[in-house]
Amino acid sequence: VWAPSGHVIYARRRGMDGIWDFPFSLKHLERTGDPVLLLDRGSDPSVANDGALLVNLTRERRRQLVWVGRDGTVVETIGEPLRGQARPRLSPNGELVALSVRTDSDWDIWVTELDRGVSLPVVRTLETDISPFWFDGGRKIAFRRWTRGKPRIFVRNVEGDDAETELID
């Protein structure tokens, strides 16, 4: 993910596990420094417009959302660890996080209000809905739905009606 500090932040696995970053020039479209280990464990980094970093930590098959400081230390945990949560994405203002949550039979899209710690489903269907992405300045969420083995992209309002718009079939 791109960070406002001018860095690319990413997760690595298989030998060099953890959350890493490197400086990147948008002007020249090239890396301008060496990768640096920020956190020795974690996955799914997400960055708000103010540079706040959110990652998923895995412990005993459960994932815990945490805030990570600029020095790579865990500053605060968010909610309870869950078995089936993946792909957290911070809203542009850093107040909400959208994520894929495993339910009894499939995956749905949930939103957590970070200041209150309340999580609610935004997209709940009998199909697999995954990989949320904030859209339209944080008013909508785009997500991927698997229908009969075929991926499709939809957009839905975060608040208000339940209408979905299909972007890509």
DSSP file with accessible surface (Angstrom, degrees, kcal/mol):
  #  RESIDUE AA STRUCTURE BP1 BP2  ACC     N-H-->O    O-->H-N    N-H-->O    O-->H-N    TCO  KAPPA ALPHA  PHI   PSI    X-CA   Y-CA   Z-CA
    1    1 A V              0   0   68      0, 0.0     8,-2.9     0, 0.0     2,-0.4   0.000 360.0 360.0 360.0 152.9    0.0    0.0    0.0
    2    2 A W  E     -A    8   0A 108      6,-0.2     6,-0.2    45,-0.1    45,-0.2  -0.701 360.0-156.5 -87.2 134.8    1.1    3.6   -0.6
    3    3 A A  E >>  -A    7   0A   3      4,-2.8     3,-2.4    -2,-0.4     4,-0.7  -0.895  24.6-124.4-110.2 144.0    1.7    5.7    2.5
    4    4 A P  T 34 S+     0   0   71      0, 0.0    -1,-0.1     0, 0.0    45,-0.1   0.704 107.3  72.5 -59.9 -17.0    1.5    9.5    2.5
    5    5 A S  T 34 S-     0   0   71      2,-0.1     3,-0.1     1,-0.1    45,-0.0   0.570 123.1-100.7 -73.3  -6.9    5.1    9.6    3.9
    6    6 A G  T <4 S+     0   0   19     -3,-2.4    18,-3.0     1,-0.3     2,-0.3   0.713  84.2 122.6  92.3  25.4    6.3    8.5    0.4
    7    7 A H  E  <  -AB   3  23A  49     -4,-0.7    -4,-2.8    16,-0.3     2,-0.5  -0.867  58.6-135.5-119.9 153.1    6.7    4.8    1.3
    8    8 A V  E     -AB   2  22A  33     14,-2.5    14,-1.5    -2,-0.3     2,-0.4  -0.932  24.8-161.5-101.3 127.5    5.4    1.5    0.0
    9    9 A I  E     + B   0  21A  11     -8,-2.9     2,-0.3    -2,-0.5    12,-0.2  -0.942  19.6 158.0-114.7 133.8    4.3   -0.7    2.9
   10   10 A Y  E     - B   0  20A  57     10,-2.5    10,-3.1    -2,-0.4     2,-0.4  -0.960  37.0-114.8-151.6 162.4    3.9   -4.5    2.3
   11   11 A A  E     - B   0  19A  34     -2,-0.3     2,-0.4     8,-0.2     8,-0.2  -0.829  26.3-161.0-102.7 141.2    3.8   -7.9    4.0
   12   12 A R  E     - B   0  18A  88      6,-2.6     6,-1.5    -2,-0.4     2,-0.3  -0.935   9.0-178.0-119.5 150.8    6.4  -10.5    3.3
   13   13 A R        +     0   0  142     -2,-0.4     3,-0.5     4,-0.2    30,-0.0  -0.802  48.4  51.2-134.6 174.1    6.2  -14.3    3.9
   14   14 A R  S    S-     0   0  229     -2,-0.3    -1,-0.2     1,-0.2     0, 0.0   0.982 125.2 -13.9  61.3  65.9    8.3  -17.4    3.6
   15   15 A G  S    S+     0   0   73     -3,-0.1    -1,-0.2     0, 0.0    -3,-0.0  -0.149 136.2  51.9 113.3 -41.9   11.6  -16.5    5.2
   16   16 A M  S    S+     0   0   91     -3,-0.5    -4,-0.1     2,-0.1    -2,-0.0  -0.341  79.8 178.2-122.6  49.6   11.5  -12.8    5.7
   17   17 A D        +     0   0   89     -6,-0.1     2,-0.2    23,-0.1    -4,-0.2  -0.094  29.5  60.4 -55.6 150.9    8.1  -12.5    7.4
   18   18 A G  E    S-B   12   0A   1     -6,-1.5    -6,-2.6    24,-0.4     2,-0.5  -0.749  87.0 -51.7 130.9-175.3    6.8   -9.2    8.6
   19   19 A I  E     +BC  11  39A   1     20,-2.6    19,-3.1    22,-0.3    20,-1.6  -0.902  57.1 179.7-102.1 125.0    5.7   -5.8    7.6
   20   20 A W  E     -BC  10  37A  31    -10,-3.1   -10,-2.5    -2,-0.5     2,-0.3  -0.798   9.9-170.3-121.2 162.2    8.3   -4.0    5.5
   21   21 A D  E     -BC   9  36A  22     15,-2.0    15,-2.8    -2,-0.3   -12,-0.2  -0.971   5.1-172.9-147.0 162.6    8.5   -0.6    3.8
   22   22 A F  E     -B    8   0A  36    -14,-1.5   -14,-2.5    -2,-0.3     2,-0.1  -0.976  34.3-103.2-149.8 148.2   10.8    1.3    1.3
   23   23 A P  E     -B    7   0A  35      0, 0.0     9,-2.3     0, 0.0    10,-0.7  -0.492  39.8-168.2 -70.7 145.0   10.8    4.9    0.1
   24   24 A F  E     -D   31   0B  51    -18,-3.0     2,-0.7     7,-0.3     7,-0.2  -0.999  18.2-138.6-141.3 134.4    9.4    5.4   -3.4
   25   25 A S  E  >> -D   30   0B  23      5,-3.0     4,-1.3    -2,-0.4     5,-1.2  -0.830   8.7-169.9 -94.2 117.0    9.5    8.3   -5.8
   26   26 A L  T  45S+     0   0  105     -2,-0.7    -1,-0.2     2,-0.2   -20,-0.0   0.839  88.7  58.2 -70.4 -31.2    6.2    8.9   -7.5
   27   27 A K  T  45S+     0   0  180      1,-0.2    -1,-0.2    -3,-0.1    -2,-0.0   0.925 122.0  23.2 -63.8 -43.9    7.9   11.4   -9.8
   28   28 A H  T  45S-     0   0  116      2,-0.2    -1,-0.2     0, 0.0    -2,-0.2   0.479  99.3-131.1-101.4  -5.4   10.5    8.8  -11.1
   29   29 A L  T  <5 +     0   0  129     -4,-1.3     2,-0.3     1,-0.2    -3,-0.2   0.928  67.6 111.7  51.8  52.7    8.4    5.7  -10.3
   30   30 A E  E   <S-D   25   0B 108     -5,-1.2    -5,-3.0     0, 0.0     2,-0.2  -0.992  75.5 -96.9-150.7 156.1   11.3    4.0   -8.6
   31   31 A R  E     -D   24   0B 129     -2,-0.3    -7,-0.3    -7,-0.2     3,-0.1  -0.520  28.8-168.8 -70.1 138.2   12.4    2.8   -5.2
   32   32 A T        +     0   0   83     -9,-2.3     2,-0.3    -2,-0.2    -8,-0.2   0.251  64.0  14.9-116.1  11.9   14.7    5.4   -3.6
   33   33 A G  S    S-     0   0   24    -10,-0.7    -1,-0.1     3,-0.0     3,-0.1  -0.974  87.3 -74.7-169.0 174.7   16.0    3.4   -0.7
   34   34 A D        -     0   0  123     -2,-0.3   -13,-0.1     1,-0.1    -2,-0.1  -0.480  54.0 -94.4 -82.4 152.4   16.4   -0.1    0.8
   35   35 A P        -     0   0   39      0, 0.0     2,-0.4     0, 0.0   -13,-0.2  -0.338  39.5-157.7 -62.5 145.4   13.5   -2.1    2.4
   36   36 A V  E     -C   21   0A  77    -15,-2.8   -15,-2.0    -3,-0.1     2,-0.5  -0.993  18.0-122.2-128.9 134.0   13.2   -1.8    6.2
   37   37 A L  E     +C   20   0A  79     -2,-0.4   -17,-0.2   -17,-0.2     3,-0.1  -0.642  30.0 175.1 -75.0 121.0   11.5   -4.2    8.5
   38   38 A L  E    S+     0   0A  35    -19,-3.1     2,-0.3    -2,-0.5   -18,-0.2   0.820  71.1   7.5 -90.9 -41.2    8.8   -2.4   10.5
   39   39 A L  E     -C   19   0A  12    -20,-1.6   -20,-2.6     3,-0.0    -1,-0.4  -0.989  64.6-137.1-147.4 132.5    7.3   -5.3   12.4
   40   40 A D  S    S+     0   0  102     -2,-0.3     2,-0.3   -22,-0.2   -23,-0.1   0.424  88.1  26.3 -79.0   5.7    8.5   -8.9   12.5
   41   41 A R  S    S+     0   0   87    -22,-0.1   -22,-0.3     2,-0.0     2,-0.2  -0.969  79.9  79.4-152.6 166.4    5.1  -10.4   12.1
   42   42 A G        -     0   0   20     -2,-0.3   -24,-0.4   -24,-0.1     2,-0.3  -0.482  41.4-138.8 121.6 168.2    1.7   -9.4   10.6
   43   43 A S  E     +E   56   0C   5     13,-1.9    13,-2.7    -2,-0.2   -24,-0.1  -0.929  65.3  42.7-151.9 174.4   -0.2   -9.2    7.3
   44   44 A D  E     -     0   0C  12     -2,-0.3    -1,-0.1    11,-0.2    10,-0.1   0.889  66.1-160.1  52.4  55.0   -2.6   -7.0    5.4
   45   45 A P  E     -     0   0C  12      0, 0.0     2,-0.3     0, 0.0    10,-0.2  -0.352  11.0-176.9 -65.6 145.0   -1.2   -3.6    6.0
   46   46 A S  E     -E   54   0C   6      8,-2.1     8,-2.9    43,-0.1     2,-0.4  -0.992   8.4-157.2-142.4 140.6   -3.5   -0.6    5.5
   47   47 A V  E     -E   53   0C  22     -2,-0.3     6,-0.2     6,-0.2     2,-0.1  -0.971   6.7-144.2-126.6 132.3   -2.7    3.1    5.8
   48   48 A A    >   -     0   0    2      4,-2.2     3,-2.1    -2,-0.4    45,-0.1  -0.385  38.5 -98.1 -82.5 169.1   -5.0    6.1    6.5
   49   49 A N  T 3  S+     0   0  115     43,-1.6    44,-0.1    42,-0.3    -1,-0.1   0.782 124.9  56.3 -59.6 -27.6   -4.5    9.5    4.9
   50   50 A D  T 3  S-     0   0  110     42,-0.2    -1,-0.3     2,-0.1    43,-0.1   0.417 123.3-103.8 -86.2   2.8   -2.7   10.7    8.0
   51   51 A G    <   +     0   0   14     -3,-2.1    -2,-0.1     1,-0.3     2,-0.1   0.403  67.1 153.9  93.2  -1.7   -0.2    7.9    7.8
   52   52 A A        -     0   0   29     -5,-0.1    -4,-2.2     1,-0.1     2,-0.5  -0.389  34.6-143.3 -62.7 134.7   -1.7    5.7   10.6
   53   53 A L  E     -EF  47  68C  13     15,-0.7    15,-2.2    -6,-0.2     2,-0.4  -0.895  17.1-173.2-109.6 129.0   -0.8    2.0   10.0
   54   54 A L  E     +EF  46  67C   0     -8,-2.9    -8,-2.1    -2,-0.5     2,-0.3  -0.957  10.9 172.2-118.1 133.8   -3.2   -0.9   10.7
   55   55 A V  E     - F   0  66C   0     11,-2.1    11,-2.3    -2,-0.4     2,-0.5  -0.947  32.2-118.6-136.7 163.7   -2.1   -4.5   10.4
   56   56 A N  E     -EF  43  65C   0    -13,-2.7   -13,-1.9    -2,-0.3     2,-0.4  -0.894  25.7-160.7 -99.8 123.4   -3.4   -8.0   11.2
   57   57 A L  E     - F   0  64C   1      7,-3.0     7,-3.2    -2,-0.5     2,-0.5  -0.894   8.5-145.9-102.3 138.6   -1.4  -10.0   13.7
   58   58 A T  E     + F   0  63C  68     -2,-0.4     2,-0.4     5,-0.2     5,-0.2  -0.910  24.0 166.0-109.4 126.6   -1.8  -13.7   13.8
   59   59 A R  E >  S- F   0  62C 136      3,-2.9     3,-1.8    -2,-0.5    -2,-0.0  -0.977  72.3 -16.5-138.1 123.9   -1.6  -15.6   17.1
   60   60 A E  T 3  S-     0   0  183     -2,-0.4     3,-0.1     1,-0.3    -1,-0.1   0.911 127.2 -52.4  49.0  49.7   -2.8  -19.2   17.5
   61   61 A R  T 3  S+     0   0  191      1,-0.2     2,-0.4    22,-0.0    -1,-0.3   0.571 118.2 108.5  67.1   9.8   -4.9  -19.1   14.3
   62   62 A R  E <   -F   59   0C 119     -3,-1.8    -3,-2.9    22,-0.1     2,-0.4  -0.930  61.5-138.4-114.4 146.6   -6.7  -15.9   15.4
   63   63 A R  E     -FG  58  82C  65     19,-3.8    19,-2.6    -2,-0.4     2,-0.5  -0.870  13.1-164.6-109.4 136.0   -6.1  -12.5   13.8
   64   64 A Q  E     -F   57   0C  19     -7,-3.2    -7,-3.0    -2,-0.4     2,-0.3  -0.971  16.1-136.2-120.3 123.5   -5.9   -9.3   15.9
   65   65 A L  E     +FG  56  78C   5     13,-0.7    13,-2.8    -2,-0.5     2,-0.3  -0.624  33.6 176.8 -75.4 134.8   -6.1   -5.8   14.3
   66   66 A V  E     -FG  55  77C   1    -11,-2.3   -11,-2.1    -2,-0.3     2,-0.4  -0.984  32.2-125.7-139.5 150.0   -3.5   -3.5   15.8
   67   67 A W  E     -FG  54  76C  44      9,-3.0     8,-2.6    -2,-0.3     9,-1.1  -0.801  28.9-153.3 -87.3 138.0   -2.3    0.0   15.4
   68   68 A V  E     -FG  53  74C  11    -15,-2.2   -15,-0.7    -2,-0.4     6,-0.2  -0.961   7.8-133.7-117.8 130.0    1.5    0.2   14.7
   69   69 A G    >   -     0   0   19      4,-3.0     3,-2.2    -2,-0.5     6,-0.0  -0.253  32.0-101.2 -73.3 167.6    3.6    3.2   15.6
   70   70 A R  T 3  S+     0   0  191      1,-0.3    -1,-0.1     2,-0.1    -2,-0.0   0.723 123.6  58.3 -63.7 -19.9    6.1    4.7   13.2
   71   71 A D  T 3  S-     0   0  122      2,-0.1    -1,-0.3   -32,-0.0    -2,-0.0   0.396 121.7-105.9 -90.1   3.3    8.9    2.9   15.1
   72   72 A G  S <  S+     0   0    8     -3,-2.2     2,-0.3     1,-0.3   -32,-0.2   0.501  76.6 131.7  89.4   4.7    7.3   -0.5   14.4
   73   73 A T        -     0   0   72    -34,-0.1    -4,-3.0     1,-0.1     2,-0.5  -0.638  66.1-107.8 -91.4 149.0    5.9   -1.1   17.9
   74   74 A V  E     +G   68   0C  53     -2,-0.3    -6,-0.2    -6,-0.2     3,-0.1  -0.639  37.2 179.4 -74.2 120.6    2.3   -2.2   18.5
   75   75 A V  E     -     0   0C  95     -8,-2.6     2,-0.3    -2,-0.5    -1,-0.2   0.849  60.3  -6.6 -91.6 -41.4    0.6    0.8   20.0
   76   76 A E  E     -G   67   0C 113     -9,-1.1    -9,-3.0     2,-0.0    -1,-0.3  -0.991  58.9-129.5-158.6 144.2   -3.0   -0.5   20.5
   77   77 A T  E     -G   66   0C  79     -2,-0.3     2,-0.5   -11,-0.2   -11,-0.2  -0.684  20.8-142.9 -93.3 154.7   -5.1   -3.5   19.8
   78   78 A I  E     -G   65   0C  17    -13,-2.8   -13,-0.7    -2,-0.3    36,-0.0  -0.968  55.1 -40.4-122.5 116.3   -8.6   -3.2   18.2
   79   79 A G  E    S-     0   0C  48     -2,-0.5    39,-0.1    35,-0.1     3,-0.0  -0.077  94.2 -40.6  65.9-165.3  -11.4   -5.4   19.2
   80   80 A E  E     -     0   0C 152      1,-0.1   -15,-0.2    -3,-0.1   -17,-0.1  -0.656  65.9 -96.1 -95.1 151.1  -11.0   -9.1   20.0
   81   81 A P  E     -     0   0C  46      0, 0.0     2,-0.3     0, 0.0   -17,-0.2  -0.427  45.7-161.4 -64.0 140.2   -8.9  -11.5   18.0
   82   82 A L  E     -G   63   0C  75    -19,-2.6   -19,-3.8     1,-0.1     3,-0.4  -0.922  23.9-139.6-124.4 152.8  -11.0  -13.4   15.4
   83   83 A R  S    S+     0   0  152     -2,-0.3     2,-0.7   -21,-0.3    -1,-0.1   0.913  96.4  39.6 -73.4 -45.7  -10.5  -16.6   13.5
   84   84 A G  S    S+     0   0   15     18,-0.2    18,-2.6   -21,-0.1     2,-0.4  -0.610  78.5 117.1-114.0  74.4  -11.9  -15.4   10.2
   85   85 A Q  E     +H  101   0D   9     -2,-0.7     2,-0.3    -3,-0.4    16,-0.2  -0.999  30.5 157.7-133.7 140.0  -10.9  -11.8    9.4
   86   86 A A  E     +H  100   0D  13     14,-2.4    14,-2.7    -2,-0.4    45,-0.1  -0.980  45.6  28.0-154.0 161.9   -8.9  -10.7    6.5
   87   87 A R  E     -     0   0D 101     -2,-0.3    -1,-0.1    12,-0.2     2,-0.1   0.875  64.8-166.9  54.0  50.7   -8.0   -7.8    4.2
   88   88 A P  E     -     0   0D   0      0, 0.0     2,-0.4     0, 0.0    11,-0.2  -0.436   3.3-169.3 -67.0 140.9   -8.6   -4.9    6.6
   89   89 A R  E     -H   98   0D  59      9,-2.6     9,-2.6    -2,-0.1     2,-0.1  -0.970  15.1-136.2-135.4 120.0   -8.8   -1.5    4.8
   90   90 A L  E     -H   97   0D  11     -2,-0.4     7,-0.2     7,-0.2    44,-0.2  -0.457  25.3-115.7 -71.1 142.7   -8.8    1.8    6.6
   91   91 A S    >   -     0   0    2      5,-2.8     3,-1.9    -2,-0.1   -42,-0.3  -0.344  35.0-102.0 -69.6 159.6  -11.2    4.4    5.4
   92   92 A P  T 3  S+     0   0   39      0, 0.0   -43,-1.6     0, 0.0   -42,-0.2   0.855 124.7  47.1 -54.9 -33.6   -9.5    7.6    4.1
   93   93 A N  T 3  S-     0   0   94    -45,-0.1   -45,-0.1    44,-0.1    45,-0.0   0.497 109.3-124.0 -88.2  -2.1  -10.3    9.5    7.3
   94   94 A G  S <  S+     0   0   15     -3,-1.9   -46,-0.1     2,-0.2     3,-0.0   0.585  83.8 107.0  75.8  10.5   -9.0    6.6    9.5
   95   95 A E  S    S+     0   0  119     19,-0.1    19,-2.2    18,-0.1    20,-0.5   0.687  76.0  38.4 -94.3 -20.5  -12.2    6.3   11.5
   96   96 A L  E     - I   0 113D  35     17,-0.2    -5,-2.8    18,-0.1     2,-0.4  -0.910  61.4-155.5-128.3 155.5  -13.6    3.1   10.0
   97   97 A V  E     -HI  90 112D   0     15,-1.8    15,-2.8    -2,-0.3     2,-0.4  -0.998   7.4-157.6-132.1 128.7  -12.1   -0.2    8.8
   98   98 A A  E     +HI  89 111D   0     -9,-2.6    -9,-2.6    -2,-0.4     2,-0.3  -0.849  24.0 164.8 -99.0 141.3  -13.7   -2.5    6.3
   99   99 A L  E     - I   0 110D   3     11,-2.4    11,-2.7    -2,-0.4     2,-0.4  -0.991  40.9-106.0-153.3 159.4  -12.7   -6.2    6.3
  100  100 A S  E     -HI  86 109D   2    -14,-2.7   -14,-2.4    -2,-0.3     2,-0.4  -0.767  37.1-165.5 -84.5 132.8  -13.7   -9.6    5.1
  101  101 A V  E     -HI  85 108D  19      7,-2.9     7,-2.5    -2,-0.4     2,-0.5  -0.987  16.9-131.6-126.7 129.4  -15.2  -11.7    7.8
  102  102 A R  E     - I   0 107D 118    -18,-2.6   -18,-0.2    -2,-0.4     5,-0.2  -0.665  30.2-178.6 -79.4 123.2  -15.7  -15.5    7.7
  103  103 A T        -     0   0   28      3,-3.3    -1,-0.0    -2,-0.5     0, 0.0  -0.317  49.4 -67.8-104.5-164.4  -19.2  -16.5    8.8
  104  104 A D  S    S+     0   0  169      1,-0.2     3,-0.1    -2,-0.1    -2,-0.0   0.894 126.4   4.4 -55.2 -45.0  -20.7  -20.0    9.0
  105  105 A S  S    S+     0   0   86      1,-0.1     2,-0.3    22,-0.1    -1,-0.2   0.507 128.5   1.9-124.2  -7.3  -20.7  -20.7    5.3
  106  106 A D  S    S-     0   0    6     -5,-0.1    -3,-3.3    19,-0.0     2,-0.4  -0.869  75.7 -79.1-159.1-168.5  -19.1  -17.9    3.4
  107  107 A W  E     -I  102   0D  67     -2,-0.3    22,-2.6    -5,-0.2     2,-0.3  -0.913  39.2-178.0-111.2 138.9  -17.3  -14.5    3.6
  108  108 A D  E     -I  101   0D   2     -7,-2.5    -7,-2.9    -2,-0.4     2,-0.5  -0.828  29.2-109.0-127.1 168.8  -19.0  -11.2    4.2
  109  109 A I  E     -IJ 100 123D   0     14,-1.7    13,-3.0    -2,-0.3    14,-2.2  -0.880  37.0-178.7-103.6 126.6  -17.9   -7.5    4.3
  110  110 A W  E     -IJ  99 121D  51    -11,-2.7   -11,-2.4    -2,-0.5     2,-0.4  -0.863  16.1-147.2-119.7 157.6  -18.0   -5.8    7.8
  111  111 A V  E     -IJ  98 120D  14      9,-2.7     9,-2.4    -2,-0.3     2,-0.5  -0.990   8.6-156.8-125.6 133.6  -17.2   -2.3    8.9
  112  112 A T  E     -IJ  97 119D   9    -15,-2.8   -15,-1.8    -2,-0.4     2,-0.8  -0.942  13.3-141.0-110.3 128.2  -15.7   -1.5   12.3
  113  113 A E  E  >> -IJ  96 118D  60      5,-2.9     4,-2.2    -2,-0.5     5,-0.9  -0.810  17.6-156.8 -82.6 111.8  -16.1    2.0   13.9
  114  114 A L  T  45S+     0   0   31    -19,-2.2    -1,-0.2    -2,-0.8   -18,-0.1   0.856  85.2  52.7 -66.6 -36.1  -12.7    2.4   15.5
  115  115 A D  T  45S+     0   0  140    -20,-0.5    -1,-0.2     1,-0.2   -19,-0.1   0.855 123.2  28.8 -71.1 -29.6  -13.6    4.9   18.2
  116  116 A R  T  45S-     0   0  154     -3,-0.3    -2,-0.2     2,-0.1    -1,-0.2   0.597  97.8-131.4-102.6 -15.6  -16.5    2.8   19.5
  117  117 A G  T  <5 +     0   0   45     -4,-2.2     2,-0.4     1,-0.2    -3,-0.2   0.733  55.5 147.1  71.4  22.0  -15.2   -0.7   18.6
  118  118 A V  E   < -J  113   0D  48     -5,-0.9    -5,-2.9   -39,-0.1     2,-0.4  -0.787  30.2-164.2 -96.3 130.8  -18.5   -1.6   17.1
  119  119 A S  E     +J  112   0D  55     -2,-0.4    -7,-0.2    -7,-0.2    -9,-0.0  -0.953  11.5 172.7-116.1 133.8  -18.5   -4.0   14.1
  120  120 A L  E     -J  111   0D  98     -9,-2.4    -9,-2.7    -2,-0.4     2,-0.2  -0.990  35.2-107.6-137.8 146.8  -21.5   -4.5   11.8
  121  121 A P  E     +J  110   0D  48      0, 0.0   -11,-0.3     0, 0.0     3,-0.2  -0.511  30.1 175.4 -72.1 137.5  -22.0   -6.3    8.5
  122  122 A V  E    S+     0   0D  26    -13,-3.0     2,-0.5     1,-0.3   -12,-0.2   0.684  77.4  30.6-106.8 -36.9  -22.4   -4.1    5.4
  123  123 A V  E     +J  109   0D   1    -14,-2.2   -14,-1.7     6,-0.1     2,-0.4  -0.977  69.0 166.4-126.6 115.8  -22.6   -6.8    2.8
  124  124 A R        +     0   0  151     -2,-0.5     2,-0.2   -16,-0.2   -16,-0.1  -0.927  16.1 139.0-135.1 107.6  -24.1  -10.1    3.9
  125  125 A T        -     0   0   34     -2,-0.4     4,-0.1     2,-0.4    -2,-0.0  -0.791  63.6-105.4-134.5 179.4  -25.1  -12.6    1.2
  126  126 A L  S    S+     0   0  164     -2,-0.2     2,-0.2     2,-0.1   -18,-0.0   0.418  99.1  78.8 -88.1   1.3  -25.0  -16.3    0.6
  127  127 A E  S    S-     0   0   65    -21,-0.1     2,-0.8    20,-0.0    -2,-0.4  -0.533  97.7 -88.9-102.7 172.4  -22.1  -15.7   -1.8
  128  128 A T  E     -K  146   0E  47     18,-1.0    18,-2.6    -2,-0.2     2,-0.5  -0.750  43.5-177.7 -87.9 111.7  -18.4  -15.1   -1.1
  129  129 A D  E     +K  145   0E   0    -22,-2.6   -28,-0.3    -2,-0.8     2,-0.3  -0.960  19.3 150.0-112.3 118.8  -17.8  -11.3   -0.7
  130  130 A I  E     +K  144   0E  28     14,-3.0    14,-2.7    -2,-0.5   -21,-0.1  -0.822  32.1  44.5-140.3 174.5  -14.2  -10.4   -0.1
  131  131 A S  E     -     0   0E  34     -2,-0.3    -1,-0.2    12,-0.2   -44,-0.1   0.922  63.9-157.0  56.0  61.5  -11.4   -7.8   -0.5
  132  132 A P  E     -     0   0E   2      0, 0.0     2,-0.3     0, 0.0    11,-0.2  -0.322  11.4-174.0 -67.8 151.2  -13.2   -4.5    0.4
  133  133 A F  E     -K  142   0E 132      9,-2.2     9,-3.2   -34,-0.1     2,-0.1  -0.976  27.9-114.4-146.4 129.8  -11.8   -1.2   -0.9
  134  134 A W  E     -K  141   0E  20     -2,-0.3     2,-0.3   -44,-0.2     7,-0.2  -0.426  39.5-176.3 -68.8 141.3  -12.9    2.3    0.0
  135  135 A F  E >>> +K  140   0E  83      5,-2.7     5,-2.1     1,-0.2     3,-0.8  -0.943  52.1  21.6-140.2 149.9  -14.5    4.1   -2.8
  136  136 A D  G >45S-     0   0   69     -2,-0.3     3,-1.3     1,-0.2    -1,-0.2   0.926 132.4 -49.9  57.3  48.8  -15.9    7.6   -3.5
  137  137 A G  G 345S-     0   0   71      1,-0.3    -1,-0.2    -3,-0.2   -44,-0.1   0.685 109.0 -52.5  68.8  17.1  -14.0    9.3   -0.6
  138  138 A G  G <45S+     0   0   16     -3,-0.8    -1,-0.3     2,-0.3    -2,-0.2   0.464 116.4 105.3  98.2   2.9  -15.1    6.7    2.0
  139  139 A R  T <<5S+     0   0  160     -3,-1.3    19,-2.5    -4,-0.5    20,-0.5   0.681  83.5  33.6 -85.8 -18.9  -18.8    6.8    1.3
  140  140 A K  E   < -KL 135 157E  65     -5,-2.1    -5,-2.7    17,-0.3     2,-0.4  -0.913  68.6-140.3-133.4 161.9  -18.9    3.5   -0.5
  141  141 A I  E     -KL 134 156E   1     15,-2.6    15,-2.1    -2,-0.3     2,-0.3  -0.990   9.7-155.9-124.7 127.6  -17.1    0.2   -0.5
  142  142 A A  E     +KL 133 155E  11     -9,-3.2    -9,-2.2    -2,-0.4     2,-0.3  -0.775  24.6 168.9 -93.6 147.1  -16.1   -1.7   -3.5
  143  143 A F  E     - L   0 154E   3     11,-2.4    11,-2.5    -2,-0.3     2,-0.5  -0.981  34.2-111.1-154.9 163.3  -15.7   -5.5   -3.1
  144  144 A R  E     -KL 130 153E  82    -14,-2.7   -14,-3.0    -2,-0.3     2,-0.4  -0.853  27.1-166.5-102.3 133.4  -15.3   -8.7   -5.0
  145  145 A R  E     -KL 129 152E  13      7,-3.1     7,-2.0    -2,-0.5     2,-0.6  -0.979  11.9-146.1-120.1 130.8  -18.1  -11.3   -5.1
  146  146 A W  E     +KL 128 151E  90    -18,-2.6   -18,-1.0    -2,-0.4     2,-0.5  -0.859  21.6 178.2 -96.2 118.0  -17.6  -14.8   -6.3
  147  147 A T  E >  S- L   0 150E   6      3,-2.6     3,-1.8    -2,-0.6    -2,-0.0  -0.981  70.7 -21.2-124.3 118.1  -20.7  -16.1   -8.0
  148  148 A R  T 3  S-     0   0  227     -2,-0.5    -1,-0.1     1,-0.3   -21,-0.0   0.889 128.5 -50.6  50.4  43.5  -20.7  -19.6   -9.5
  149  149 A G  T 3  S+     0   0   67      1,-0.2    -1,-0.3    -3,-0.0    -3,-0.0   0.554 117.1 112.6  77.6   9.0  -16.9  -19.5   -9.6
  150  150 A K  E <   -L  147   0E 101     -3,-1.8    -3,-2.6     2,-0.0     2,-0.2  -0.948  63.3-131.2-119.2 128.6  -16.7  -16.2  -11.4
  151  151 A P  E     +L  146   0E  60      0, 0.0     2,-0.3     0, 0.0    -5,-0.2  -0.568  27.9 177.0 -79.0 139.0  -15.4  -13.0   -9.8
  152  152 A R  E     -L  145   0E  48     -7,-2.0    -7,-3.1    -2,-0.2     2,-0.5  -0.974  22.8-132.8-135.4 151.4  -17.5   -9.8  -10.1
  153  153 A I  E     +LM 144 168E  49     15,-2.3    14,-3.1    -2,-0.3    15,-1.5  -0.922  26.8 178.0-111.1 129.4  -16.9   -6.3   -8.6
  154  154 A F  E     -LM 143 166E  15    -11,-2.5   -11,-2.4    -2,-0.5     2,-0.4  -0.858  17.3-149.0-124.2 161.3  -19.7   -4.5   -6.8
  155  155 A V  E     +LM 142 165E   8     10,-2.2    10,-2.6    -2,-0.3     2,-0.3  -0.988  17.1 178.7-129.8 140.2  -20.0   -1.1   -5.0
  156  156 A R  E     -LM 141 164E  29    -15,-2.1   -15,-2.6    -2,-0.4     8,-0.1  -0.996  32.5-107.3-140.7 144.7  -22.3   -0.4   -2.0
  157  157 A N  E     -L  140   0E  46      6,-0.7   -17,-0.3    -2,-0.3     3,-0.1  -0.407  19.7-142.4 -64.4 144.1  -23.0    2.6    0.2
  158  158 A V  S    S+     0   0   29    -19,-2.5     2,-0.3     1,-0.2    -1,-0.1   0.893  88.2  27.0 -74.7 -41.1  -21.6    2.4    3.7
  159  159 A E  S    S+     0   0  164    -20,-0.5     2,-0.4    -3,-0.0    -1,-0.2  -0.903 112.6  17.7-118.6 152.4  -24.7    4.1    5.1
  160  160 A G  S    S+     0   0   71     -2,-0.3     0, 0.0    -3,-0.1     0, 0.0  -0.763 100.3  25.8  98.7-138.0  -28.2    4.3    3.8
  161  161 A D        -     0   0   92     -2,-0.4    -4,-0.2     1,-0.1     0, 0.0  -0.033  62.0-130.2 -69.2 165.5  -29.8    2.0    1.2
  162  162 A D        +     0   0  121     -6,-0.1    -1,-0.1     2,-0.1     2,-0.1   0.234  59.5 135.8 -96.5  11.3  -28.7   -1.6    0.5
  163  163 A A        -     0   0   62      1,-0.0    -6,-0.7    -7,-0.0     2,-0.4  -0.370  37.9-158.8 -66.1 137.6  -28.5   -1.0   -3.3
  164  164 A E  E     -M  156   0E  55     -8,-0.1     2,-0.5    -2,-0.1    -8,-0.2  -0.911   5.1-153.3-114.6 146.0  -25.5   -2.5   -5.0
  165  165 A T  E     -M  155   0E  88    -10,-2.6   -10,-2.2    -2,-0.4     2,-0.5  -0.983  14.9-136.0-118.2 128.5  -24.0   -1.5   -8.3
  166  166 A E  E     +M  154   0E  69     -2,-0.5   -12,-0.3   -12,-0.2     3,-0.1  -0.722  23.6 176.7 -84.8 124.5  -22.1   -4.0  -10.3
  167  167 A L  E     +     0   0E  86    -14,-3.1     2,-0.4    -2,-0.5   -13,-0.2   0.826  68.2  18.9 -92.3 -43.2  -18.9   -2.4  -11.8
  168  168 A I  E      M  153   0E 107    -15,-1.5   -15,-2.3     0, 0.0    -1,-0.3  -0.994 360.0 360.0-136.4 130.1  -17.3   -5.4  -13.5
  169  169 A D              0   0  110     -2,-0.4   -17,-0.2   -17,-0.2   -15,-0.0  -0.944 360.0 360.0-115.1 360.0  -18.8   -8.7  -14.6
